[in-house]
């Protein structure tokens, strides 16, 4: 079931993004897909969770997360999440 988190505060969205990141680092696949409603809506699937959010807040969280945790750029042929569009 798709859970719409677009209305949540930045802090509440960050908690969801942190949980997705934790699952990713445990080996779960993360899929990011443009939602049919169009920009900036995206759906994020990880494990049994499916969220509707906006790419702008996700990008903002990732920029802060990346800086905070000193992640380097993705390695060649690899990425943090697998993205697709409809």
C-alpha positions as CSV (number, residue, x, y, z in Angstrom):
1,X,0.0,0.0,0.0
2,X,1.3,3.4,-1.0
3,X,1.8,5.7,2.0
4,X,1.7,9.4,1.1
5,X,4.3,11.3,3.2
6,X,4.4,14.5,1.2
7,X,2.4,16.4,3.9
8,X,4.8,15.4,6.7
9,X,7.3,17.9,8.1
10,X,10.9,17.8,7.0
11,X,11.9,16.1,10.3
12,X,9.2,13.4,9.9
13,X,10.3,12.7,6.3
14,X,13.9,12.5,7.4
15,X,13.0,9.7,9.8
16,X,11.4,7.8,6.9
17,X,14.4,8.4,4.7
18,X,16.8,7.3,7.5
19,X,14.8,4.0,7.8
20,X,15.0,3.5,4.0
21,X,18.7,4.2,4.1
22,X,19.2,1.7,7.1
23,X,17.4,-1.0,5.1
24,X,19.5,-0.2,2.0
25,X,22.7,-0.7,4.0
26,X,21.3,-4.0,5.2
27,X,21.0,-5.2,1.6
28,X,17.4,-4.3,0.7
29,X,16.8,-3.0,-2.8
30,X,15.6,0.6,-3.0
31,X,13.5,1.6,-6.1
32,X,12.8,5.2,-6.9
33,X,10.2,6.0,-9.6
34,X,8.6,9.1,-10.9
35,X,5.0,9.0,-9.8
36,X,2.3,9.2,-12.5
37,X,1.1,12.5,-11.0
38,X,4.3,14.1,-12.2
39,X,7.0,16.3,-10.9
40,X,8.0,16.5,-8.1
41,X,6.2,13.4,-6.9
42,X,8.2,10.1,-6.7
43,X,7.5,6.7,-5.2
44,X,10.1,4.9,-3.2
45,X,9.9,1.2,-2.6
46,X,12.1,-0.7,-0.1
47,X,11.3,-4.1,1.4
48,X,7.6,-4.1,2.1
49,X,7.4,-0.3,2.3
50,X,6.1,1.9,-0.5
51,X,6.1,5.7,0.0
52,X,4.9,8.7,-2.1
53,X,7.1,11.7,-1.4
54,X,8.6,14.6,-3.3
55,X,12.0,14.5,-5.0
56,X,12.9,18.0,-3.6
57,X,12.7,16.9,0.0
58,X,14.5,13.7,-0.8
59,X,17.3,15.5,-2.5
60,X,17.6,18.0,0.4
61,X,17.8,15.1,2.9
62,X,20.4,13.3,0.8
63,X,22.6,16.3,0.5
64,X,22.6,16.7,4.3
65,X,23.0,13.0,4.9
66,X,25.8,12.7,2.4
67,X,27.7,15.6,4.0
68,X,27.0,14.3,7.6
69,X,28.2,10.8,6.8
70,X,31.0,11.7,4.4
71,X,29.7,9.4,1.7
72,X,31.7,9.6,-1.5
73,X,30.1,9.5,-4.9
74,X,28.7,6.2,-6.1
75,X,31.2,3.9,-7.6
76,X,31.2,3.3,-11.4
77,X,28.3,1.1,-12.3
78,X,26.8,1.4,-8.8
79,X,24.3,3.8,-7.2
80,X,22.5,4.3,-3.9
81,X,19.1,3.7,-5.4
82,X,17.8,2.4,-8.6
83,X,15.7,5.0,-10.4
84,X,13.2,4.6,-13.2
85,X,10.5,6.6,-14.8
86,X,7.2,5.6,-16.1
